[in-house]
Amino acid sequence: MAVSVKKARPAVDRGAVVVVANRKGGTGKSLLARCLAECWHKRGRSVMLVDTDPQRGIHRAESGFLPPDCPFETLIADRVGIDQLRARVAAHRDAGAVVVVDTAGFLTEENGAILLDADLVLIPAQPSLDDVYPSLDTTTVIEQLETSAARGGRPLPYRVVLNRVKPRVTLTDVVRQMLVDVNVPVLASKIMERVRFEEIKLAGVPSYGSAAMGDFRALVDEVENVLMSVEGAPWR
C-alpha cells in the first residue's frame, strides 16, 4: 500500500534539536539519526543532519548513508569547532529546522556542547542486557547536564528507543520493563531488525514510503508528540 507524504507544514517560530546518544557503540545511533532526518525531510521540514562522531559514521563514503546529492544540509562537527557548531545549530533551529545530531559512543567535547542545546535526546538501545546499563549511564549524564548552570534551568527530556528488535523475542519486554522500573521513559515505537537496513551500503537508505521505513514514520509521530508536550520545548 502506498504511503502518502504529509504536506509541508506552515512556517514555524522555531524548530527542534534532536540528539541521538548512547555511551555504548553499536546501538544503531547513525542509522536512527539518518532515517529520522529522511522522514522529516520527506514531511516537508527543513533538516540539518549533524555528525559529531570523530569516526564520522554517517559521512563515511562506505557507510552508504548519504548520497552525493543529499537533499538536506549536513555538517561534520569537528570541521567547524564548537562555537560555530552551536551557532549554526541554533540558527537552523530558530529558522524552524529540525536538527538531528548523531553522536559518538563516548562523551566528547562536541557531544557535551550539543547536548546542552538539545530539545530532546533519543537513546537507542538494543533489547539486550549489554545495552541496558550503558543506556542508564547515558541518562545519568543527561540528568547532570540538565541541572548544570550552562543549561539555564531548561528541561532536558530524553526517551529510550528500542532498536534492532527481533520479532517474538521475550527479552524485548524484559528490557523495556527493566527501564520503566527505574523511571526511564521508553517510547512505544520500536525499530525492528530488518535485512533492508543491512543493505544500506549497497542500496542506500530505504525510500520514505517503504515498509522498512514504517517503524521510523511511527517513531517520528511519537517524537513530535513528545516535543509538543515538553514544557518549554520550541516545537510548533
C-alpha positions as CSV (number, residue, x, y, z in Angstrom):
1,M,0.0,0.0,0.0
2,A,1.4,3.4,-0.9
3,V,2.1,5.8,1.9
4,S,1.2,9.4,1.4
5,V,3.7,12.0,2.2
6,K,2.5,14.7,4.6
7,K,2.2,18.2,3.1
8,A,4.7,20.8,4.1
9,R,3.9,22.5,7.3
10,P,3.4,26.2,7.6
11,A,6.3,28.4,8.8
12,V,7.2,27.9,12.5
13,D,8.8,30.2,15.0
14,R,11.4,27.6,16.0
15,G,12.4,24.1,15.1
16,A,13.9,21.5,17.4
17,V,17.3,19.9,18.1
18,V,17.0,16.1,18.4
19,V,20.2,14.4,19.6
20,V,20.8,10.7,19.3
21,A,23.1,9.5,22.0
22,N,24.3,6.4,23.9
23,R,27.6,5.9,25.6
24,K,27.8,2.4,24.1
25,G,28.8,1.9,20.5
26,G,26.9,-0.3,18.1
27,T,23.4,0.6,19.3
28,G,22.4,1.9,15.9
29,K,22.8,5.7,16.5
30,S,23.8,6.6,13.0
31,L,21.0,4.6,11.3
32,L,18.5,6.2,13.7
33,A,19.7,9.7,13.1
34,R,19.9,9.3,9.3
35,C,16.4,7.8,9.0
36,L,14.9,10.4,11.2
37,A,16.4,13.1,9.0
38,E,15.0,11.4,5.9
39,C,11.5,11.2,7.4
40,W,11.4,14.8,8.5
41,H,12.7,15.9,5.1
42,K,10.0,13.9,3.3
43,R,7.4,15.6,5.5
44,G,8.4,19.0,4.3
45,R,10.6,20.1,7.2
46,S,13.9,21.9,6.7
47,V,16.5,19.5,8.1
48,M,20.2,19.6,9.1
49,L,22.0,16.4,9.9
50,V,25.0,16.9,12.2
51,D,27.7,14.3,12.8
52,T,29.7,14.8,16.0
53,D,31.2,11.3,15.9
54,P,35.0,11.6,15.3
55,Q,34.7,8.4,13.2
56,R,32.1,10.2,11.0
57,G,29.8,7.2,10.9
58,I,27.2,9.0,8.7
59,H,29.6,10.7,6.4
60,R,32.0,7.9,5.6
61,A,31.5,7.0,1.9
62,E,31.4,3.3,2.6
63,S,28.5,3.7,5.0
64,G,26.0,4.3,2.2
65,F,24.1,6.7,4.4
66,L,24.5,9.9,2.3
67,P,24.1,10.0,-1.4
68,P,26.2,12.5,-3.4
69,D,23.1,14.6,-4.0
70,C,21.8,14.6,-0.4
71,P,18.7,16.8,-0.3
72,F,19.3,18.4,3.0
73,E,22.2,20.1,4.7
74,T,24.8,18.1,6.6
75,L,27.5,19.2,9.0
76,I,30.7,17.5,10.3
77,A,31.2,19.0,13.8
78,D,35.0,18.7,14.0
79,R,35.4,20.8,10.8
80,V,33.9,23.9,12.3
81,G,34.7,24.0,16.0
82,I,32.4,24.0,19.0
83,D,31.4,27.7,18.9
84,Q,30.4,27.6,15.3
85,L,28.7,24.3,15.7
86,R,26.4,25.6,18.4
87,A,25.8,28.8,16.5
88,R,24.8,27.0,13.3
89,V,22.6,24.6,15.1
90,A,20.9,27.4,17.0
91,A,20.4,29.4,13.7
92,H,18.8,26.4,12.0
93,R,16.5,25.6,14.9
94,D,15.5,29.3,15.2
95,A,14.6,29.3,11.5
96,G,12.3,26.3,12.0
97,A,14.5,23.4,11.0
98,V,14.8,20.1,12.7
99,V,18.4,19.5,13.6
100,V,19.2,15.8,14.0
101,V,22.5,15.0,15.7
102,D,24.4,11.7,15.6
103,T,26.9,11.4,18.4
104,A,29.9,9.2,19.3
105,G,29.7,6.2,21.6
106,F,31.7,8.1,24.2
107,L,31.5,11.6,25.6
108,T,33.4,14.2,23.6
109,E,33.5,17.9,23.9
110,E,31.3,18.3,20.9
111,N,28.8,15.8,22.3
112,G,28.6,17.7,25.6
113,A,28.1,21.0,23.9
114,I,25.4,19.8,21.6
115,L,23.5,18.0,24.5
116,L,23.3,21.4,26.3
117,D,21.4,22.7,23.3
118,A,19.1,19.7,22.7
119,D,15.3,19.8,22.9
120,L,15.1,16.0,23.1
121,V,17.6,13.2,23.5
122,L,16.9,9.8,21.9
123,I,18.8,6.9,23.4
124,P,18.8,3.9,21.1
125,A,19.2,0.6,22.8
126,Q,19.1,-3.0,21.6
127,P,16.9,-5.2,23.7
128,S,19.8,-6.9,25.4
129,L,21.2,-6.7,28.9
130,D,24.5,-5.4,27.4
131,D,22.7,-2.3,26.3
132,V,20.7,-1.6,29.5
133,Y,23.5,-0.4,31.7
134,P,25.2,1.9,29.2
135,S,21.8,3.4,28.5
136,L,21.3,4.1,32.2
137,D,24.8,5.7,32.3
138,T,23.7,7.9,29.4
139,T,20.6,9.0,31.3
140,T,22.8,10.0,34.2
141,V,24.9,12.2,32.0
142,I,21.8,13.9,30.6
143,E,20.4,14.5,34.1
144,Q,23.7,16.0,35.2
145,L,23.7,18.4,32.2
146,E,20.1,19.3,32.8
147,T,20.9,20.6,36.3
148,S,24.1,22.4,35.1
149,A,24.3,26.2,35.1
150,A,25.0,26.1,31.4
151,R,21.6,24.6,30.7
152,G,19.9,27.6,32.2
153,G,17.2,25.7,34.0
154,R,15.6,24.4,30.8
155,P,14.3,20.8,31.0
156,L,16.3,18.2,29.0
157,P,13.9,15.4,28.2
158,Y,15.1,12.0,27.0
159,R,13.5,8.8,25.7
160,V,14.9,5.4,25.0
161,V,14.2,3.9,21.6
162,L,14.3,0.1,21.4
163,N,16.3,-0.6,18.3
164,R,17.1,-3.7,16.2
165,V,14.3,-5.6,17.8
166,K,13.9,-9.2,16.8
167,P,10.3,-10.4,16.4
168,R,8.8,-12.7,19.1
169,V,11.7,-12.3,21.5
170,T,10.6,-12.2,25.2
171,L,13.8,-10.3,26.2
172,T,12.4,-7.1,24.5
173,D,9.6,-6.9,27.0
174,V,12.0,-7.7,29.9
175,V,14.4,-4.9,28.9
176,R,11.5,-2.4,28.5
177,Q,10.2,-3.3,31.9
178,M,13.7,-3.0,33.5
179,L,14.0,0.5,32.2
180,V,10.5,1.5,33.2
181,D,11.0,0.1,36.7
182,V,13.8,2.7,37.2
183,N,11.7,5.5,35.8
184,V,13.4,5.7,32.4
185,P,10.9,6.6,29.7
186,V,10.7,4.2,26.8
187,L,8.9,5.1,23.6
188,A,6.2,2.8,22.4
189,S,7.6,2.9,18.9
190,K,10.4,0.4,18.2
191,I,12.7,-0.2,15.3
192,M,12.6,-3.8,14.1
193,E,15.6,-5.7,12.8
194,R,15.4,-5.8,9.0
195,V,17.6,-7.2,6.3
196,R,17.0,-4.0,4.3
197,F,18.9,-2.0,6.9
198,E,21.9,-4.3,6.5
199,E,21.8,-3.5,2.7
200,I,22.2,0.3,3.1
201,K,25.8,0.2,2.0
202,L,24.7,-1.2,-1.4
203,A,21.2,0.2,-1.8
204,G,21.2,3.4,0.2
205,V,18.5,4.4,2.8
206,P,15.1,2.9,2.1
207,S,12.5,5.1,0.5
208,Y,10.2,7.0,2.8
209,G,7.1,5.1,1.8
210,S,8.7,1.6,2.1
211,A,7.7,-1.0,4.7
212,A,11.3,-0.8,6.1
213,M,10.7,2.9,7.0
214,G,7.4,2.3,8.6
215,D,8.9,2.0,12.1
216,F,10.7,5.3,11.6
217,R,7.5,7.0,10.4
218,A,5.7,5.9,13.6
219,L,8.7,7.0,15.6
220,V,8.7,10.5,14.1
221,D,5.0,10.8,15.0
222,E,5.7,9.8,18.6
223,V,8.7,12.1,18.8
224,E,6.7,15.1,17.6
225,N,4.1,14.4,20.3
226,V,6.9,14.3,22.9
227,L,8.3,17.6,21.7
228,M,4.9,19.3,21.8
229,S,4.2,18.0,25.4
230,V,7.5,19.1,26.9
231,E,7.3,22.4,28.8
232,G,9.4,25.0,27.2
233,A,10.1,23.0,24.0
234,P,10.2,25.3,21.0
235,W,8.2,22.9,18.7
236,R,5.2,24.1,16.8
